[in-house]
């Protein structure tokens, strides 16, 4: 792992730790608070969780995609501190009814795209299954066993994560084509 990628992964770990030690009401994605200038929530809202079970479930999903994709997922993990505020901005624009959000699952959706790109056939199967889950969540407004009563799955964050993942995949592809071009 390059030093800059390692630093960004450490930043993600720090955000995850801080966002889950502080009271959730101070760090969650809160639309009104963000609009009033509490900009840190653009980052912290993507890393804080509703409960320990919610945090554990998101970390298990992150570990699962990392196992499937292998070492190649490291460059995708390095994107998380940059992707977090972009995902929050997406939610501000595309999901005006979503007032509060907590969780890593939108960023995990970005990593699912990375796994689909980097993880071979198993990664692609995971990507297709995840799209099926997204469609189910969007059409049923179903709760999750990982979330407290009254909290439904924020499928909009998952959609935003997928879209950011597709942009990242395109960026990585362009970067690779530029480094492999022969000089003229």
C-alpha positions as CSV (number, residue, x, y, z in Angstrom):
1,X,0.0,0.0,0.0
2,X,1.3,3.4,-0.9
3,X,2.0,5.8,2.0
4,X,-0.8,8.2,0.9
5,X,-3.3,5.4,0.7
6,X,-2.2,4.1,4.1
7,X,-2.7,7.6,5.6
8,X,-6.2,7.9,4.1
9,X,-7.1,4.5,5.5
10,X,-5.9,5.6,8.9
11,X,-8.0,8.8,8.6
12,X,-11.0,6.5,7.9
13,X,-10.3,4.5,11.0
14,X,-10.0,7.7,13.1
15,X,-13.3,9.0,11.8
16,X,-14.9,5.6,12.6
17,X,-13.5,5.7,16.1
18,X,-14.4,9.3,16.9
19,X,-17.8,9.1,15.3
20,X,-18.8,6.2,17.4
21,X,-17.3,7.4,20.7
22,X,-19.1,10.8,20.6
23,X,-22.9,11.0,21.1
24,X,-24.6,10.1,17.8
25,X,-26.7,13.3,17.9
26,X,-23.5,15.4,17.6
27,X,-22.1,13.5,14.6
28,X,-24.9,12.0,12.6
29,X,-25.9,13.2,9.2
30,X,-28.5,15.8,10.2
31,X,-29.8,17.7,7.2
32,X,-30.9,20.8,9.1
33,X,-27.6,20.9,11.1
34,X,-25.5,20.6,7.9
35,X,-27.5,23.3,6.2
36,X,-26.9,25.5,9.3
37,X,-23.1,25.1,8.9
38,X,-22.2,22.0,10.9
39,X,-20.0,20.7,8.0
40,X,-18.2,18.0,10.0
41,X,-21.4,16.0,9.7
42,X,-20.7,15.5,6.0
43,X,-17.9,13.2,7.2
44,X,-18.9,11.9,10.6
45,X,-22.5,11.0,9.6
46,X,-21.1,8.3,7.3
47,X,-19.1,6.8,10.1
48,X,-21.3,6.9,13.1
49,X,-24.0,4.2,13.9
50,X,-27.3,3.8,15.5
51,X,-26.1,0.9,17.8
52,X,-23.2,-1.4,18.4
53,X,-25.0,-4.1,16.4
54,X,-25.4,-1.7,13.5
55,X,-21.6,-0.9,13.7
56,X,-20.7,-4.6,13.9
57,X,-22.9,-5.4,10.9
58,X,-21.4,-2.7,8.8
59,X,-17.8,-3.7,9.8
60,X,-18.7,-7.3,9.0
61,X,-19.9,-6.3,5.5
62,X,-16.7,-4.2,5.1
63,X,-14.6,-7.2,6.1
64,X,-16.5,-9.5,3.7
65,X,-15.9,-7.3,0.7
66,X,-12.3,-6.9,1.6
67,X,-11.8,-10.6,1.8
68,X,-13.5,-11.1,-1.6
69,X,-11.5,-8.3,-3.3
70,X,-8.2,-9.0,-1.6
71,X,-5.3,-6.5,-1.6
72,X,-6.7,-4.6,-4.6
73,X,-9.5,-3.1,-2.3
74,X,-6.9,-1.0,-0.5
75,X,-7.0,1.8,-3.0
76,X,-10.8,1.7,-2.7
77,X,-10.5,1.9,1.1
78,X,-8.3,5.0,0.7
79,X,-11.2,6.8,-1.0
80,X,-13.5,6.6,2.0
81,X,-12.5,9.9,3.6
82,X,-13.0,11.7,0.3
83,X,-16.2,9.8,-0.6
84,X,-17.9,10.4,2.7
85,X,-18.7,14.1,2.2
86,X,-19.6,13.5,-1.4
87,X,-22.0,10.8,-0.3
88,X,-23.5,13.3,2.2
89,X,-23.8,15.9,-0.5
90,X,-25.6,13.4,-2.7
91,X,-28.1,12.8,0.1
92,X,-28.6,16.5,0.6
93,X,-29.5,16.8,-3.1
94,X,-31.1,13.5,-4.0
95,X,-32.9,12.6,-0.8
96,X,-34.5,15.8,0.7
97,X,-36.9,13.7,2.9
98,X,-33.9,12.0,4.6
99,X,-33.4,14.1,7.7
100,X,-31.1,11.8,9.7
101,X,-28.7,9.1,8.7
102,X,-26.0,7.0,10.4
103,X,-23.9,4.2,9.0
104,X,-21.1,3.0,7.0
105,X,-23.3,1.1,4.6
106,X,-23.3,3.8,1.9
107,X,-19.5,3.7,1.8
108,X,-19.7,-0.1,1.9
109,X,-21.8,0.2,-1.3
110,X,-18.8,2.0,-2.9
111,X,-16.6,-0.9,-1.8
112,X,-19.1,-3.4,-3.3
113,X,-18.4,-1.8,-6.7
114,X,-14.7,-2.1,-6.0
115,X,-15.2,-5.7,-5.2
116,X,-17.2,-6.3,-8.4
117,X,-14.3,-4.7,-10.3
118,X,-11.4,-6.3,-8.4
119,X,-12.9,-9.5,-7.0
120,X,-13.3,-11.7,-10.1
121,X,-16.5,-13.7,-10.6
122,X,-17.4,-13.9,-6.9
123,X,-17.0,-10.1,-6.7
124,X,-19.3,-9.7,-9.7
125,X,-21.9,-12.0,-8.2
126,X,-21.8,-10.0,-5.0
127,X,-22.3,-6.8,-7.0
128,X,-25.4,-8.3,-8.7
129,X,-26.8,-9.5,-5.4
130,X,-26.2,-6.1,-3.9
131,X,-28.2,-4.5,-6.7
132,X,-31.0,-6.9,-6.0
133,X,-30.9,-5.9,-2.3
134,X,-30.9,-2.2,-3.2
135,X,-34.0,-2.7,-5.4
136,X,-35.7,-4.7,-2.6
137,X,-34.9,-2.0,0.0
138,X,-36.0,0.9,-2.2
139,X,-39.4,-0.8,-3.1
140,X,-40.3,-2.2,0.4
141,X,-39.0,0.5,2.9
142,X,-38.1,-2.5,5.0
143,X,-36.5,-2.4,8.4
144,X,-33.2,-4.2,9.1
145,X,-32.4,-6.5,12.0
146,X,-29.3,-4.3,12.6
147,X,-31.2,-1.1,13.1
148,X,-33.3,0.0,16.1
149,X,-37.1,0.0,15.9
150,X,-38.4,2.8,13.8
151,X,-35.3,3.2,11.6
152,X,-35.6,1.9,8.1
153,X,-32.8,1.2,5.6
154,X,-31.6,4.4,3.9
155,X,-31.4,2.9,0.4
156,X,-30.6,6.3,-1.0
157,X,-27.2,6.2,0.7
158,X,-26.6,2.8,-0.8
159,X,-27.5,4.1,-4.3
160,X,-25.2,7.1,-3.8
161,X,-22.4,4.7,-2.7
162,X,-22.9,2.7,-5.9
163,X,-22.8,5.8,-8.1
164,X,-19.6,7.1,-6.3
165,X,-18.1,3.6,-6.8
166,X,-18.9,3.7,-10.5
167,X,-17.2,7.1,-10.8
168,X,-14.2,5.7,-8.9
169,X,-14.0,2.7,-11.1
170,X,-14.0,5.0,-14.2
171,X,-11.3,7.1,-12.5
172,X,-9.1,4.1,-11.8
173,X,-9.6,2.9,-15.3
174,X,-8.5,6.2,-16.8
175,X,-5.6,6.3,-14.5
176,X,-4.5,2.9,-15.5
177,X,-4.8,3.7,-19.2
178,X,-2.7,6.8,-18.8
179,X,0.1,4.9,-17.0
180,X,0.2,2.1,-19.6
181,X,0.2,4.4,-22.7
182,X,3.4,4.3,-24.6
183,X,5.2,7.6,-25.1
184,X,5.2,9.0,-28.6
